[in-house]
Amino acid sequence: MATTKGSVRPRLAVGAGILGRVVLAAGGGYAVAALATALLSVTLPLPRSEAVTAATLLSFAILAGVVVLVFALRSLRHAAAAVLGAVLVLGAGLWLAAGPFVLAGGAS
C-alpha cells in the first residue's frame, strides 16, 4: 500500500490527537476522581469509614465518566478545558469543605 506525501501528515495529527486524549483521559480522569473522592469523603453525612468507602466506589464511575467525556467532546482543547474546569471546581470545593490547613498538612 503506497502512501502519498500529503497523507502522512494528517495521519500523524490524528494519531497525536488520539494520544493526547488517552493521556488526558488517564491523567485528568485520575485527578478528577481523586478530588471527587476526597471531597465526598469529607462531605458525605456518614461515619468516616462508610463515607470513604462510598466515595471510593463512586470514584470508579466518575473516572469512567471522565474518559467518556474526553472522547465525546469535539476537540482535545474542549476536553482539556472541561477536565481543568472540573479539577478547579472540585479543588475549590475540597478547600472550602476541608479547610486550607487540612490540605496543607497542618492541624485542623
N, C-alpha and C positions, 0 to 999 in steps of 0.2 A: 504494500500500500504506500504510494508516494504521497508526500506532503508538500504542499506548495509553500513558498516563502511566507506568504501572508497568513497562513493558517496556524502557524506555531505561536505567534504572539497572543491571539485570543484564547488558545488553549491554556497557555501559561497564566493568563489573567483569571480565567475561570478556576483553574487549579489553586491559585493563590487565594481567591475569594472563598473557596471551599475550605482550604486550610485555615484561613482566618476565622471562619465561622466555627470550625471544630475547636480551635484554641479558645475562642470567646465562649463557646458553649461549655467547655470543660472548666476553664478558669473562672469565668463570670458566673456560671451556674453554681460552682462551689462557693464562691463568695456570697452570692445571694442566699443560698441555702444555709450557710453558716451563720450569717447575720440574722436570718429569719428564725433559725433555731435558738440563737441566743436571746433574741427579743421575745419569742414565745415562752422560753424557759423562765424569763423574768416576769412576764405579764399574765400568764395563764393563772386563773384562780383555783389552783390545785396544790396539793402538797408538793414540795420541791421535786421529789423523785418522780412523781407522776407527771409533773409539768415537763421535766426534762425528757422523759420517755415519749410523751405525746409530741413534743416539739421535734424530737429526733425522727419519729415516724413520719411526721408531716414533711420533714426536710427532703425525703426521697421524692415525694410528689412535687415539691417546689423545684427541685433540681430538674426533674423531667419536664416540668412546665417551662423552665427557662431554656432548655435545649430545644423544645418545640418552637418557642418564641423566636429564638435566634435564627432558626432555619426557615421560619414562616415569614419574617419581615422582608421587605423588598430589597434592602441593601445592607451591607455589612455596617455602614455608618449608622443606619437607623437601629440596627440590632445593638451596636455598641452603646448608642445613646440610651436605649431602653434599659440595658443592663446597668449602665452607670447611674441612671436615674433611680433604679431600684436599690442599688447599693447605697446611694446617698440618703434616700428616704429611710431605709432600714437602719442605717448607721445613725441617723439623727434620732430616730425613734428609740433605738437602744441607748443612745447617750442620754436622752430625756428620761427613759424609764429606769435605767440602772444608775445614772449619775456619772459625772466625769471621773470621780475618784475610783470607782469600781473598774472602769475601763482602763485607767492608767495604772492599775495595780496597787493603788493606795487603799487606805482604810475607808470603809463606807460610813 
